[in-house]
Amino acid sequence: MNVMKERRLRGAIPTQCEVAKILGVRPSSVSKWENGYAKPRADKLPAIAKLYGCAIEELLADDANNRG
């Protein structure tokens, strides 16, 4: 499971809609990120990392781990 989905499900942020509202994106974008169908834009990574309480490196490492 990716970092974003895992942290959201642990209670950091209850819904994808709330994440989308905070980040200024569509809920469908958050769903695609969490399910590995799309990647967030690089300019969104700092805000995502702050929101989920992790380092940008963790988001990127998670992506690398899911590939292999």
C-alpha distances in whole Angstrom, upper triangle without the diagonal:
4,7,8,7,6,10,11,10,12,15,15,16,17,16,15,19,20,17,19,22,22,21,23,21,21,18,18,17,14,13,13,11,8,8,9,13,15,15,16,20,21,23,20,18,20,20,16,16,19,18,14,17,15,17,17,16,13,12,13,12,9,10,12,10,8,12,13
4,6,6,6,9,10,11,12,15,14,15,16,15,14,18,18,15,17,20,19,18,21,19,19,17,16,15,12,11,11,9,6,8,8,12,12,12,13,16,17,19,16,14,17,17,13,13,16,15,12,14,12,14,13,13,10,8,10,10,6,8,10,9,8,11,13
4,6,5,6,8,10,11,13,12,13,15,15,14,17,17,14,16,19,17,16,20,18,19,17,17,15,12,13,13,10,8,11,11,14,14,13,13,16,16,18,15,13,14,14,11,10,13,12,8,10,9,10,11,11,8,6,10,9,6,9,12,11,11,14,16
4,6,5,6,9,10,11,10,10,12,11,10,13,13,10,12,15,14,13,16,15,15,13,14,12,9,10,11,8,6,10,11,13,13,12,11,14,15,16,13,11,13,12,8,9,11,9,7,10,9,11,11,13,10,8,11,12,9,11,14,14,13,16,18
4,6,5,6,9,10,10,10,10,10,9,13,13,11,13,16,15,15,18,16,16,13,13,13,9,9,11,9,5,8,10,13,14,13,13,17,18,19,16,15,17,15,12,12,15,12,10,13,13,15,15,16,13,11,14,14,11,12,16,15,13,17,19
4,6,5,6,9,9,10,11,12,12,16,15,13,16,19,18,18,21,19,19,17,17,16,13,13,14,12,9,11,13,16,17,16,16,20,20,22,18,16,18,17,13,13,15,13,10,12,12,15,15,16,12,11,15,14,11,13,16,14,14,17,19
4,5,5,7,6,8,10,11,12,15,14,12,15,17,15,16,19,18,19,16,18,17,13,14,16,13,10,14,15,18,18,17,16,19,20,20,17,15,16,14,11,11,12,10,6,9,9,13,14,15,12,11,15,15,12,15,18,17,16,20,21
4,5,5,5,5,6,7,8,11,10,9,12,14,13,14,17,16,16,13,15,15,11,12,14,12,10,13,15,17,17,17,16,19,20,20,17,16,17,14,11,12,13,10,7,11,12,15,16,18,15,13,17,18,15,17,20,19,18,21,23
4,5,7,7,7,8,10,13,13,12,15,17,17,17,20,19,19,15,17,17,13,13,16,14,11,13,16,18,19,19,19,22,23,24,20,19,20,18,15,16,16,13,11,14,15,18,19,20,17,16,19,19,16,18,21,20,18,22,24
4,6,8,9,11,13,16,15,14,17,19,18,19,22,22,22,19,20,20,16,16,19,17,14,16,19,22,22,21,21,24,25,25,22,20,20,19,16,15,16,13,11,12,14,17,19,20,17,16,20,19,17,19,22,20,20,23,25
4,5,6,9,12,14,12,12,16,17,16,17,20,20,20,17,20,20,16,16,19,18,15,18,20,23,23,22,21,24,25,25,21,20,20,18,15,15,15,12,10,12,14,18,20,21,18,18,21,22,19,21,24,23,22,26,28
4,7,9,11,13,11,10,14,15,13,14,18,18,19,16,19,18,15,16,19,17,14,18,20,22,22,20,19,21,22,22,18,17,17,14,12,12,11,8,7,9,11,15,17,19,16,16,19,20,18,20,23,22,22,25,27
4,6,8,9,7,7,11,11,10,12,15,15,16,13,16,16,12,14,17,15,13,16,19,21,20,19,17,20,21,21,17,17,17,14,12,13,12,9,8,11,14,17,18,20,18,16,20,21,19,20,24,23,22,26,28
4,7,9,7,8,11,12,12,14,16,16,16,13,15,16,13,13,17,16,14,16,19,21,21,21,19,22,24,23,19,20,20,17,15,16,16,12,12,15,17,20,21,23,21,19,23,24,21,22,26,25,24,27,29
4,5,5,7,9,10,11,13,14,13,12,9,12,13,10,10,14,14,12,14,17,18,18,18,17,20,22,22,18,19,20,17,14,16,17,13,13,16,18,21,21,23,21,19,22,23,21,21,25,24,23,26,28
4,5,5,6,9,10,10,12,10,9,6,8,9,6,7,10,10,9,12,14,15,15,15,14,17,19,19,15,16,18,15,12,15,16,12,12,16,17,20,19,22,20,17,20,22,19,19,23,23,21,23,26
4,5,5,6,9,10,10,9,8,5,9,10,8,9,13,13,13,15,17,17,17,17,15,18,20,20,16,18,19,16,14,17,17,14,15,18,20,22,21,24,22,20,23,25,22,22,26,26,24,27,30
4,5,5,6,9,10,10,10,8,12,12,10,12,15,14,14,17,19,20,19,18,16,18,20,19,15,17,17,14,12,15,15,11,12,16,18,20,20,23,21,19,22,24,22,22,26,26,25,28,31
4,5,5,6,8,8,9,8,11,10,7,10,13,11,11,15,16,17,16,15,13,15,17,16,12,13,14,10,9,12,12,8,10,13,15,17,17,20,18,15,19,21,19,19,23,23,22,24,27
4,5,5,6,5,5,5,8,8,6,9,12,11,12,15,16,16,14,14,12,13,16,15,11,13,15,11,10,14,14,11,13,16,18,19,18,21,20,17,19,22,20,20,23,24,23,25,28
4,6,5,6,8,8,11,11,10,13,15,15,16,18,20,20,18,17,15,16,18,16,13,15,16,12,12,15,15,12,14,17,19,21,20,23,22,20,22,25,23,23,27,28,26,28,32
4,6,8,10,11,14,13,11,14,16,15,16,19,20,21,19,17,14,15,16,14,11,13,13,9,9,12,11,9,12,14,16,18,17,21,20,18,21,23,22,22,26,27,26,28,31
4,6,9,10,12,10,9,13,14,13,14,17,18,18,16,14,11,11,13,11,8,10,10,7,7,11,11,9,12,14,15,16,15,19,18,16,18,21,20,20,23,24,23,25,29
4,7,9,12,10,10,14,15,14,16,19,19,19,16,15,12,12,14,12,9,13,13,10,11,15,14,13,15,18,19,20,18,22,22,19,21,24,23,22,25,27,26,27,31
4,7,8,7,8,11,12,11,14,16,16,16,13,13,10,11,13,12,10,13,14,12,11,15,16,14,16,19,20,20,18,22,21,18,20,23,21,20,24,25,23,25,28
4,5,5,7,9,10,11,13,15,16,14,13,13,11,13,16,16,13,16,18,15,14,18,18,16,17,21,22,23,21,24,23,19,21,24,22,21,24,26,23,25,28
4,5,5,6,9,10,11,12,14,13,13,14,12,15,18,17,14,16,18,16,14,17,18,15,16,20,21,22,21,23,22,19,21,23,21,20,24,24,22,24,27
4,5,5,6,9,10,11,12,11,10,12,12,14,18,18,15,17,20,18,15,19,20,18,18,22,22,23,21,24,22,19,20,23,20,19,22,23,20,22,25
4,5,5,6,9,10,11,9,8,9,8,10,14,14,12,13,16,15,13,16,18,16,16,20,20,20,18,20,19,16,17,20,18,16,20,21,18,20,23
4,5,5,6,9,10,10,9,9,8,11,14,15,11,12,15,13,10,14,15,13,13,16,17,18,16,19,17,14,16,18,16,15,19,19,17,19,22
4,5,5,6,8,8,9,10,11,14,17,18,15,16,18,17,14,16,18,16,15,19,19,20,19,20,19,15,17,19,16,15,19,19,16,18,21
4,6,5,6,5,5,8,9,12,15,17,14,15,18,17,14,17,19,17,17,20,19,20,18,20,18,14,16,18,15,13,16,17,14,16,19
4,6,5,6,5,5,6,10,13,14,12,12,15,14,11,13,16,14,13,17,16,16,14,16,14,11,12,14,12,10,14,15,12,14,17
4,6,8,8,9,10,14,16,17,14,13,16,15,12,14,16,14,12,16,15,16,15,16,14,11,13,14,11,10,14,14,12,14,17
4,6,8,10,12,15,18,20,17,16,20,19,15,17,20,18,16,19,18,20,18,19,16,13,15,16,12,11,14,14,11,13,16
4,6,7,10,13,15,18,16,15,19,19,15,17,20,19,17,20,18,19,16,17,15,12,12,13,10,8,11,12,8,10,13
4,7,10,13,16,18,16,16,20,20,17,19,22,21,19,22,21,21,19,19,18,15,15,16,14,11,14,15,12,12,16
4,7,9,12,15,13,13,17,17,14,17,20,19,18,21,20,19,16,18,17,13,13,15,14,11,14,15,13,13,17
4,6,9,11,10,10,14,14,12,14,17,16,16,18,17,16,13,14,14,10,10,13,12,9,12,14,12,13,16
4,6,8,6,7,11,11,9,11,14,14,14,16,15,15,12,14,14,10,11,14,13,11,14,17,15,16,20
4,5,5,7,10,11,10,13,15,15,16,18,17,16,12,15,16,12,12,16,16,13,16,19,18,18,22
4,5,5,8,10,10,11,14,15,16,17,15,13,10,12,14,11,11,14,15,13,15,18,18,18,22
4,6,7,8,10,11,13,14,16,17,16,14,11,14,16,13,13,17,18,16,19,22,22,22,25
4,6,6,6,9,10,11,12,14,14,13,10,13,14,11,13,16,16,15,18,20,20,21,24
4,5,5,6,9,10,10,12,10,9,6,10,11,8,9,13,13,13,15,17,18,19,22
4,5,5,6,9,10,10,10,8,6,10,11,10,12,15,15,15,18,20,20,22,25
4,5,5,6,9,10,10,10,9,13,13,12,14,17,17,17,20,21,22,23,26
4,5,5,6,8,8,9,8,11,11,9,12,14,13,14,17,18,18,20,23
4,5,5,6,5,5,5,9,8,7,10,12,12,14,16,17,18,20,22
4,6,5,6,8,9,12,12,11,14,16,16,17,20,21,21,24,26
4,6,8,10,11,14,13,12,15,17,16,18,21,21,21,24,26
4,6,9,10,12,10,10,13,15,13,15,18,18,18,21,24
4,7,10,12,10,11,14,15,14,17,19,19,20,23,25
4,7,8,6,8,11,11,11,14,16,16,17,20,22
4,5,5,7,9,10,11,13,15,15,17,19,21
4,5,5,6,9,10,11,13,14,16,17,19
4,5,5,6,8,10,10,12,14,15,17
4,5,5,6,9,10,10,12,14,16
4,6,5,6,9,10,11,13,15
4,5,5,6,9,10,11,13
4,5,5,6,9,10,11
4,5,5,6,9,10
4,5,5,7,9
4,5,5,7
4,5,6
4,6
4
